Amino acid sequence: MILKEMIHLKRYKRKESLRFEFAQPLDTSFYISRLKGKELKSPNGKGVILNVSPSGLKLETNLELPEEIELSLIFDIANHSFHPTGLISWRKKEWNGYHYGIDFLEGHDQPDLIEAIKEYQRQNRA
């Protein structure tokens, strides 16, 4: 049942008009800002962003994160800083850690993120 749900989520996400895979994963830090409905500020964790879209991203980290959390992320794309908050939509154990699908919550600056992705792509064309 869980596998079917993960496949469904991935198919849904792939229909987005803009999903950018980073050739070199993008460094990020994050912290748990809400756990089981209660606000908190955990110590920062480190990870990398494997891909990003206007509505979410794929995070790789060596940390096994608990369910029912809200993550606050911090990253830069093409000299633009972003601080979105999101929920984990799926988790997959990998040989080097964990991959997480993060769905952004309402309120992040989607148009600025789209422009930053386009700018990053222009700057990194081979």
Backbone bond lengths (Angstrom), bond angles and torsions (degrees), N, CA, C in turn:
res aa  C-N    CA-C-N  psi(-1)  N-CA   C-N-CA  omega(-1)  CA-C   N-CA-C  phi
1 M - - - 1.456 - - 1.526 110.91 -
2 I 1.327 118.12 -45.08 1.460 121.29 -179.48 1.519 110.46 -63.98
3 L 1.355 117.50 -41.70 1.454 121.27 179.37 1.525 110.39 -59.59
4 K 1.327 117.76 -43.93 1.468 120.82 178.22 1.521 110.89 -60.60
5 E 1.334 116.55 -40.39 1.459 120.12 179.18 1.520 110.58 -64.36
6 M 1.357 117.94 -41.68 1.462 120.95 179.57 1.518 110.15 -63.94
7 I 1.328 117.10 -42.99 1.460 120.61 179.80 1.521 109.51 -63.34
8 H 1.317 117.35 -42.57 1.464 120.66 178.42 1.528 110.87 -60.66
9 L 1.328 117.14 -45.26 1.462 120.24 -179.80 1.520 110.68 -62.38
10 K 1.325 117.47 -42.16 1.456 119.97 -179.03 1.525 110.41 -65.70
11 R 1.319 117.65 -41.82 1.465 119.68 178.42 1.526 110.34 -61.27
12 Y 1.321 116.47 -44.91 1.451 120.44 179.92 1.523 110.26 -59.49
13 K 1.321 117.04 -45.64 1.452 120.56 -177.66 1.521 111.48 -64.48
14 R 1.303 118.59 -36.24 1.455 121.33 -176.17 1.537 112.05 -68.78
15 K 1.310 117.84 -13.33 1.461 120.79 177.78 1.525 112.15 -78.97
16 E 1.328 117.16 -8.44 1.457 119.28 179.98 1.522 109.93 -63.84
17 S 1.316 115.31 147.56 1.458 120.17 -176.63 1.527 112.74 -71.65
18 L 1.323 118.22 -22.87 1.454 120.86 -178.09 1.527 109.26 -137.68
19 R 1.326 116.13 110.37 1.471 122.81 172.68 1.514 105.28 -133.26
20 F 1.317 116.68 119.07 1.455 120.34 -174.36 1.521 110.47 -109.41
21 E 1.350 116.75 121.88 1.464 123.99 174.65 1.519 107.79 -89.47
22 F 1.307 117.62 127.63 1.457 121.30 177.26 1.524 109.66 -83.90
23 A 1.333 117.06 129.22 1.463 120.85 175.87 1.525 109.18 -64.16
24 Q 1.318 116.12 -42.31 1.463 123.13 172.67 1.531 106.53 -111.90
25 P 1.334 118.24 116.71 1.469 119.29 -178.63 1.527 111.90 -51.24
26 L 1.308 115.02 145.87 1.459 123.35 -175.34 1.533 109.87 -94.16
27 D 1.323 117.37 124.93 1.470 121.36 179.55 1.525 110.71 -63.41
28 T 1.320 114.75 143.77 1.457 120.94 176.31 1.524 108.96 -148.34
29 S 1.299 115.41 156.59 1.460 120.80 167.64 1.526 106.17 -123.27
30 F 1.299 115.46 159.29 1.462 119.93 -176.57 1.514 108.74 -155.17
31 Y 1.318 114.88 163.02 1.462 120.42 173.51 1.515 108.55 -146.96
32 I 1.311 114.76 156.17 1.460 120.46 177.17 1.523 106.71 -79.83
33 S 1.329 115.59 121.57 1.460 119.80 -178.60 1.533 112.36 -105.32
34 R 1.326 115.90 -11.75 1.470 120.12 177.22 1.518 107.52 -155.61
35 L 1.324 116.19 132.11 1.461 122.30 178.98 1.513 108.22 -128.83
36 K 1.335 115.83 119.43 1.472 121.83 -179.70 1.520 111.59 49.62
37 G 1.330 115.94 43.06 1.455 121.46 175.59 1.521 115.72 86.12
38 K 1.339 118.04 -4.99 1.465 120.53 -178.67 1.521 110.04 -107.50
39 E 1.345 115.44 132.96 1.468 120.45 178.56 1.517 110.57 -68.80
40 L 1.346 115.00 144.04 1.455 121.28 174.35 1.516 108.84 -162.50
41 K 1.320 116.86 173.88 1.470 122.52 176.50 1.516 106.37 -135.35
42 S 1.330 116.47 99.02 1.464 120.91 179.04 1.527 109.48 -76.87
43 P 1.324 117.21 166.75 1.478 118.92 170.83 1.533 108.89 -61.34
44 N 1.326 116.55 153.95 1.462 120.47 -179.94 1.515 111.31 -67.97
45 G 1.328 114.82 140.27 1.452 122.75 171.25 1.515 108.41 -106.92
46 K 1.304 116.13 160.92 1.471 121.53 179.19 1.518 109.14 -116.12
47 G 1.319 115.32 149.37 1.453 121.13 177.05 1.503 110.11 -167.47
48 V 1.319 115.07 -172.32 1.454 121.32 175.89 1.521 108.87 -132.48
49 I 1.316 114.50 149.90 1.460 121.62 176.55 1.521 106.91 -96.06
50 L 1.334 116.48 123.95 1.463 121.40 -179.97 1.522 111.42 -88.90
51 N 1.331 116.56 -36.68 1.457 120.59 174.49 1.521 108.63 -153.93
52 V 1.324 114.22 162.55 1.465 119.69 -177.51 1.524 108.92 -145.17
53 S 1.325 114.70 148.80 1.462 122.02 174.31 1.527 106.80 -138.03
54 P 1.312 118.14 173.20 1.464 119.24 179.35 1.536 113.66 -61.50
55 S 1.338 117.24 -22.06 1.461 118.99 -176.36 1.523 114.32 -109.89
56 G 1.343 118.24 -0.02 1.455 118.12 179.59 1.512 113.02 174.34
57 L 1.332 115.34 -171.06 1.462 120.22 -178.97 1.521 110.40 -154.54
58 K 1.331 114.01 168.75 1.461 121.98 174.93 1.522 106.88 -111.00
59 L 1.329 115.57 119.61 1.459 123.57 -175.83 1.520 110.03 -107.46
60 E 1.326 116.57 136.32 1.463 121.81 171.24 1.523 108.13 -116.07
61 T 1.320 115.75 130.79 1.461 121.66 178.21 1.522 108.90 -151.20
62 N 1.326 116.71 160.18 1.458 119.23 176.88 1.525 111.40 -88.03
63 L 1.336 117.08 0.54 1.462 122.06 -178.90 1.523 111.40 -90.27
64 E 1.318 115.87 135.76 1.460 120.80 171.80 1.525 106.65 -90.11
65 L 1.308 115.60 108.90 1.460 121.31 -175.34 1.525 110.82 -89.20
66 P 1.320 117.32 143.77 1.464 120.09 179.30 1.526 111.40 -71.71
67 E 1.317 115.30 160.00 1.462 120.25 175.77 1.525 109.07 -75.50
68 E 1.314 115.30 168.89 1.468 122.77 177.05 1.526 112.77 58.62
69 I 1.336 115.49 43.28 1.461 118.50 177.51 1.520 110.57 -119.60
70 E 1.293 113.92 158.22 1.456 122.95 171.82 1.525 105.80 -113.70
71 L 1.330 115.83 126.77 1.462 121.00 -179.71 1.520 110.24 -104.39
72 S 1.312 116.03 139.80 1.459 122.16 169.78 1.517 106.15 -107.87
73 L 1.333 116.56 123.53 1.455 122.42 -176.60 1.513 110.70 -108.78
74 I 1.331 115.08 155.31 1.463 121.40 178.47 1.523 107.01 -136.29
75 F 1.337 116.70 119.38 1.463 120.29 178.40 1.519 110.42 -156.29
76 D 1.329 114.97 161.84 1.457 122.36 178.45 1.520 109.23 -119.36
77 I 1.313 115.48 138.94 1.466 122.59 172.20 1.519 106.75 -131.37
78 A 1.327 116.22 121.65 1.471 122.21 177.34 1.534 111.62 49.67
79 N 1.319 116.37 49.92 1.465 123.49 178.23 1.522 114.67 64.15
80 H 1.319 117.49 20.83 1.467 123.09 174.37 1.527 107.03 -115.48
81 S 1.322 116.86 129.59 1.464 121.50 179.68 1.523 110.39 -92.48
82 F 1.328 114.65 139.57 1.462 121.07 179.09 1.523 109.26 -129.76
83 H 1.325 114.87 143.72 1.465 122.28 -178.37 1.529 109.58 -137.23
84 P 1.338 117.82 56.76 1.463 118.92 -178.06 1.527 112.09 -76.03
85 T 1.299 114.59 159.87 1.456 122.82 173.64 1.519 106.89 -115.37
86 G 1.327 116.58 141.98 1.451 119.01 -178.08 1.516 112.92 -152.40
87 L 1.316 113.85 171.67 1.460 122.48 178.32 1.518 109.34 -113.88
88 I 1.311 116.73 146.37 1.463 121.11 176.45 1.522 108.37 -75.31
89 S 1.344 116.38 123.51 1.461 120.04 179.21 1.524 111.91 -99.62
90 W 1.352 116.72 -23.78 1.466 120.67 175.59 1.519 109.50 -159.58
91 R 1.328 115.91 160.77 1.461 122.33 179.72 1.522 107.80 -140.61
92 K 1.338 115.20 141.51 1.462 120.53 177.76 1.526 108.87 -139.50
93 K 1.327 116.56 127.45 1.472 121.84 177.23 1.522 107.89 -75.52
94 E 1.326 116.17 130.38 1.462 122.93 177.45 1.519 108.31 -119.73
95 W 1.312 117.77 167.90 1.468 121.13 -178.31 1.529 112.02 -63.16
96 N 1.333 117.05 -28.39 1.465 121.18 -177.07 1.521 113.43 -106.45
97 G 1.308 118.36 11.17 1.460 120.87 -179.33 1.517 111.18 146.69
98 Y 1.319 115.84 -134.47 1.458 121.92 -176.94 1.521 110.06 -134.23
99 H 1.321 115.11 145.90 1.460 122.25 170.47 1.521 106.70 -110.16
100 Y 1.334 115.26 138.03 1.465 122.06 179.73 1.521 109.69 -129.56
101 G 1.313 115.78 139.11 1.454 121.35 167.90 1.512 107.62 -91.78
102 I 1.314 116.87 125.19 1.469 122.06 -178.99 1.522 108.42 -114.92
103 D 1.329 116.31 121.46 1.463 121.85 175.24 1.524 107.95 -97.89
104 F 1.335 116.04 121.02 1.459 120.03 179.42 1.521 110.76 -64.96
105 L 1.318 115.51 144.56 1.463 121.42 173.12 1.520 108.91 -83.37
106 E 1.300 116.11 162.28 1.463 121.08 176.95 1.527 109.63 -56.36
107 G 1.316 116.06 149.80 1.452 119.64 173.83 1.515 114.90 106.70
108 H 1.344 118.24 -11.34 1.466 116.41 176.09 1.523 108.47 -81.12
109 D 1.306 116.46 161.10 1.459 121.48 -173.42 1.524 111.18 -86.98
110 Q 1.317 115.95 81.64 1.461 122.50 -175.95 1.529 113.62 -59.23
111 P 1.337 120.76 -45.53 1.469 119.59 179.08 1.528 112.99 -60.94
112 D 1.338 118.01 -39.93 1.468 120.53 178.05 1.524 111.30 -66.29
113 L 1.318 117.42 -37.16 1.463 120.97 178.00 1.523 110.47 -64.66
114 I 1.315 117.61 -42.88 1.467 121.48 178.65 1.526 110.21 -61.39
115 E 1.326 117.24 -45.55 1.466 120.41 179.43 1.530 111.73 -64.56
116 A 1.332 117.36 -38.67 1.462 120.49 178.68 1.528 111.27 -65.65
117 I 1.318 117.70 -38.95 1.469 121.44 177.40 1.522 110.06 -63.30
118 K 1.320 116.33 -44.38 1.468 120.00 178.41 1.526 111.18 -63.19
119 E 1.320 116.64 -41.99 1.457 120.92 179.07 1.538 110.62 -64.34
120 Y 1.323 116.97 -43.64 1.468 121.70 177.67 1.527 110.03 -58.94
121 Q 1.314 116.00 -43.35 1.465 120.56 -179.90 1.526 110.92 -63.22
122 R 1.314 117.69 -42.38 1.469 121.18 177.55 1.532 111.04 -62.43
123 Q 1.325 116.81 -42.39 1.461 121.97 -177.68 1.529 112.32 -69.03
124 N 1.326 118.11 -25.98 1.458 121.43 -173.08 1.522 114.04 -111.62
125 R 1.303 116.98 19.60 1.471 119.26 175.13 1.516 109.20 -70.00
126 A 1.302 114.13 140.97 1.482 118.77 -179.30 1.501 111.27 -89.62
